[in-house]
Amino acid sequence: MAKVFSRLDADHGTRFPGRSPLSSGPAERISQIPTRTPPAIFEKLYASCVSGDIHRFREILDSQSVSLESSDICDFSAIMIEAIKLDGVQFIQELLTRGLPMDPLYALEAVRVKGKDALGGNEEMAAWLLDHGADPNSPCVVDLTPLSLAVETAPISVVQLMLSRGGDARKGQLLHHAAERQSDNIAIFSPLIENGADIDSTLYENHHPSRALFCFLALGTTLHEAAELGKVDVVRYLVSEGANVGFKDATGRTALEWAQMLNQGEVVQVLEKRN
């Protein structure tokens, strides 16, 4: 996948190596990727994927114009990303069955789509990817894993699935991502702590490259983050679970001091009672 995609764009669109973001549609973007496979094939595959025509999709892949002798199966990574965005499990299965290697980006994209759009909240996509080798703990440049994104954005059922399939609660800064959820924060914290997440660990504490990269941040505990965000329910929960309210971050401040600085009144009241 590294030969085709460099990273996810800031708005979660797809960006290709050496290219600026394009304003054209997905089919045109895919056809512009330099590959050994004819661009017209990509356009046909994309069209059949969008229309949900799995039979046409297979016919195109089976045609004489598509051959692994003249094409690189990795060329079809762009089609895989589009299939994931469209929740096209049959198309995903077809590509993987034909030898497309599993890549952590697929799991990241599947988690993002499920979490952001809440497409039924089912686990079919995540389960399929896990069944075919996706690693929920695979990091990118920083300590960010597919499970990290699931914890922050995906339905609880997806998080539980990934934990049950080898997800490591000690990797990926999971409690910090849980604090940033828009809902169901407490329900996510419980299984993470039960599975070994350290409630008092500071951001990137055990990942030196990330800590060096973000050395300008306060790098506090999850309690610091919840206090700064004004999430009083999360603060109450963390304190009830034994979080150290006197812990100081890289700037020498406690969670209470951050709450006071940011005028998070309710949080201040909760933390003052614990001092």
N, C-alpha and C positions, 0 to 999 in steps of 0.2 A: 504494500500500500504506500510505502514511503516514496516510491517512484512516481506515484500519481498525485497524491494529496500531500500538501505540506502541513496543513492544520485546519481546524475549524475557524471560520471567520468570527468576528466579534458578535455578529448577529446570528451565528450558527449556520450561515450559508457556507458553501464549499468554495475554498480557494485553492488554486493550483500553483505549483512551484513556478516562480519566475513570471507570474501573471498578476496584474492588478484585478480587483473585483470587477466583474462584468455585469452590465445591465441587461444582457440578453437572457432569454429563458433557459431553463435547465437543459432542454434538448440541444440547443445551440451551443451551450457551454460544454456539454459532453462531447459534441462532435468536434470541438476545437482542441481537445486533448491530443497531443502527439502520441500516436500508438501505431502498432502494426495492423490493427483492425480497421477496415474501411469506415470512414465517418458515417456513411449512409446506414451501416449496420447498427451503430449506436442510436441513430435517430429512430429506426424501426423498433429496436428493443425498448427504447424509452416510451414510444407511443403505445406499444402493447402493454407495457407495465402500467402506464397511466390508465389505460382503458380496462385493465384487469383481465386481459385476454391471455391467459397462461398457455393456451394451446398454440396461439400465434407466436408467443415468446419462444416456446420449445421448437416450433418449426424453423424459426430464424436461426436458433442455435444449432439445429440439426442440418441446416442447409449447407451446400457446398461452399458458399461464400464465407462461412465461419468454420474454421478448422484450427485446432490447436497446433497444427504444423505450421500454419502461417500467421497465427495469432498468439498472443500471450494471454493466458487466462487472467492475469493480473490487470489486463486492460479493462476488464469488466468491473473493476472496483467502483467506478463512478456509477454504473448501473445499480450496483448493490446499495450504495448510499441512497439513491432515489427510491429503491424498493423499500428500504427501511423507513424512509420518510412517509411513504404511502402505506405503511403497515402491510406490505405485500408478502406475507409469510411464504406463499407458494413460490414466488419469484426468488426469494432469499434461499429457499430450500433447493431450487433448481440450480442456482449458481454454485452453492456449496457442494452439491452432489457432483457437479461437473469439475470440481477441483479448485474452485476459488479459495485461496488460503484465508483462514480466519485472521482478523486483524482487530486489535483493541479499539480502533476507531469505530468499528461497527457496533460494538457494545455501547460505546459512549453515545453514539448517535441514537441508538434504540432507546436508551435511558432518557436522553434529552427529549425525544419526541413523546414518549409515554408520559414523562413528567410535566412537560409544558402544556400539552394539549389534553392530557387526561383522556386519551382515546379509549374509554371503557374501563380503564384501570386494570386490564387483564395482564397476565404474565406470559402469554404465549410467545411474544417476541423475545423476551429475556430468556425464557426457558429454552427456546430453540437455539439461541446463540450460545448459551451455557452448554447445551448438549453437544455442540459442535466445536468446543474448544475455547470459547471466549473466557478470558481470565478476569474475574471481577476485581482483582488486585493489581492489574497491570498499570503501572504509573506512566505518566508522560514526562515532560522535562522536569516539572515540579511534582510534589507528592500529591497528585490528583489522579484518582482511579475511577473506573466505571462505578464502583460502589460509592465513591464520594459524591458523584453527580446524582446517583439514585437517592442517597440520603438527603440531599438538598432539594430535589425536585420530584422524585417519582412517588407513585402510590406506595403505601406501607407494604402492601403485598409483594411488590417487586423487591423492596429492601429485604424483607424476610426470606424471599426466595434466594436472593444472592448470598445472604448470610448462611443459609442452609446448604448452599452449593460451593462452599469454600471461601466465602468472603471473610476477610480478616479485619476485625473491628479495630485492630491496633495500627492499621495502615490507612493512609489517605485522609488524615485529619478529620475523621468522621464526626466527632462531637461538634467541631467548629462549623461544619457544613449543616449539621442538624439544627444548630442555633439560628441559621439563616433561612430555614424553611418558612414558607408563608403560612403553613397550617400544620397541625398534627405534630408539633415539635416534641411534646412530652412522650407521645406514643412511640416516636422514633428513638428517643434517648434510652428508654428502658432496655430494649434488646441489645443496643450497642454496649451499654455498661455491663450487662449480663455476659456479653461475649468478650469482655476484656478491655474495652476502651477505658483509658485512664482519665478520670474526671478532672484531674489537676494538671494534665499535660499542657504545656504551652504550644502555641502554633509552631509547627515544623521543628519541634524539640528534638526529634530523632531523625531529621532529614537535613543534613548539613547543606547540600546544594540549594535547597529551597530557602533555608534560613539565611544563607549568604546573599541570595538574590533579593530577598525581601527584608534586608537588615534595617531598612528605613521605617519599618512598621513597628508597632508597640510589642507585637508577638506575645500576647498574654494568654491566659487560660480561656476556656469556654465561658466561664463566669464573667470575665472581663468583656468578652464579646457580647454576651446577652445583656449585660448592664449598659454598654454603649448603645445598643440597639433599642433599649427601653423595653425589653421583653420580660415583663415582671413575672409572668407565669413560669418562664424558663428559669429565671433567677431563683424563684421560690423552690422549684424542683431541684435545681443543682445544689442549693444550700441544704435542702432536706436530705439529699444523698451524700452529704458530707464534704461538699466543695470547700476548699480553704478560702475564706473570705479575706484573709490577710495577705494572700499571695500577691507579690508585686511583679509587674510586667517589666519589659526591657527599659521602660522609661522611669521605673521606680514607683509606679502608681498602682494602687489597689483598684478593685472593681468599684468600690464605693466612691473613691476619688474621681474616677471617670464618670460615674453617674452624676455626681455633684457638678462636675465641669460642664456636662452636657444637659443639665437641667432635667434629668430623668427622675422626677419627684417620687413616683411610686417605688421605683427601684431603690432609691435612697432610703426610703422608709423601711423596706424589707431588710436591707443590708445593715442599717443602723441598729436594728433590733438584734442582729447577730453579733455585733461587735462587743 
